[in-house]
Amino acid sequence: MTHTHTHPNPHIPPTQPAEFWEARYRDSERVWSGRPNPLLVREASHLPPGTALDLGCGEGADAVWLAARGWQVTGIDISHTALERAASHAAEAGVADRTTWERHELGTTFPEGTFDLVNAQFLQSPVRLDQEGILRQAATAVAEGGTLLIVMHGGWPSWRSEAPFEMEFPTLEGTLSALGLPEESWSVETMSAMRRECVSPEGVDGFREDNVWRIRRVQKPEFGSAFG
Ligand SMILES: C[S@@+](CC[C@H](N)C(=O)[O-])C[C@H]1O[C@@H](n2cnc3c(N)ncnc32)[C@H](O)[C@@H]1O
C-alpha cells in the first residue's frame, strides 16, 4: 500500500478544505496546546539552525520553537485564522523577525525556495488532502544537506472503541515508498513508531502511536575536494 486516502467523513458535510479548517479554527479560541510537538523536539534539537519550512503550521507552536532556537522559519497553513494566531504567538515570543507566514492550499500551491529543514507534523485532515503529493513536493524543497521531517498519527487513540470515520493512516514503509527518494541522494536517519500517552476529552487514559521519518538530503561532494 503506498496511498493514503481520506475517505468521505459522514460526520462532516462535504465542505472545501479551506472552509473546513477556517471553521475549525474560528470555532475555538485555541485549538492546539501551544507546545512544540515532542517528535520535533526529539528529532530537530541537534540540527544546526538554518532556514525551515513548516507545512500545516496551525497556530505556530513548532515554528515559534524553531525560531527561538535561531531558525528562520516560514510557516504555511490553509487557514487565515491559524496564521494570524501563529504570527501573534511569534510576536509574544519575541521571534517575529525570524518568522514569515504564508497562506497556501498545499496540493494547489507550494512555497518557493529550498530550506535546511522541511517539517510536516500531522499534516492529516478529515477532508480532502493530497498528502503523498504534498510530501513529494516537500522533499523537493529540501536543500542539499537539509532534512525532511515528517510525523503522522499511525492510528486512532486507544480509547476510541471504533473509528469515528473511515481513514487510512500512513505506514512507515508505505510513506517512504510513496516519497520515492533515490537512495544515492537521501539518507533515512529515523524511521520509527512512537507510542505516547494521551487522555480522551472525557478524561480516559490511553495511548496513541505516531510515525516519524527523518530523512537527510545528502550533500554532494564539491568537485575536486577528494583530491585536495
Ligand atoms: C492536524 S493539524 C496539525 C497542525 C500542526 N502541524 C500541529 O502539529 O499542531 C493539520 C494542519 O494542516 C492544515 N492544512 C490542512 N490542509 C491543508 C492544505 N491543503 N494546505 C495547507 N494547510 C493545510 C490545517 O489547517 C491544520 O492547521
The ligand as a Gaussian input file, in Angstrom:
#p B3LYP/6-31G(d) Opt

LIG

0 1
 C       -3.813000      18.142000      12.246000
 S       -3.384000      19.826000      12.041000
 C       -1.681000      19.898000      12.543000
 C       -1.234000      21.283000      12.944000
 C        0.222000      21.388000      13.453000
 N        1.190000      20.936000      12.481000
 C        0.386000      20.595000      14.737000
 O        1.055000      19.563000      14.712000
 O       -0.184000      21.011000      15.759000
 C       -3.290000      19.966000      10.272000
 C       -2.994000      21.397000       9.797000
 O       -2.858000      21.386000       8.390000
 C       -3.574000      22.475000       7.836000
 N       -3.976000      22.065000       6.488000
 C       -4.876000      21.108000       6.151000
 N       -4.958000      21.006000       4.813000
 C       -4.078000      21.908000       4.296000
 C       -3.691000      22.282000       2.980000
 N       -4.218000      21.700000       1.892000
 N       -2.765000      23.254000       2.830000
 C       -2.204000      23.865000       3.906000
 N       -2.524000      23.547000       5.176000
 C       -3.450000      22.579000       5.370000
 C       -4.726000      22.703000       8.778000
 O       -5.263000      23.998000       8.716000
 C       -4.082000      22.400000      10.133000
 O       -3.537000      23.557000      10.690000

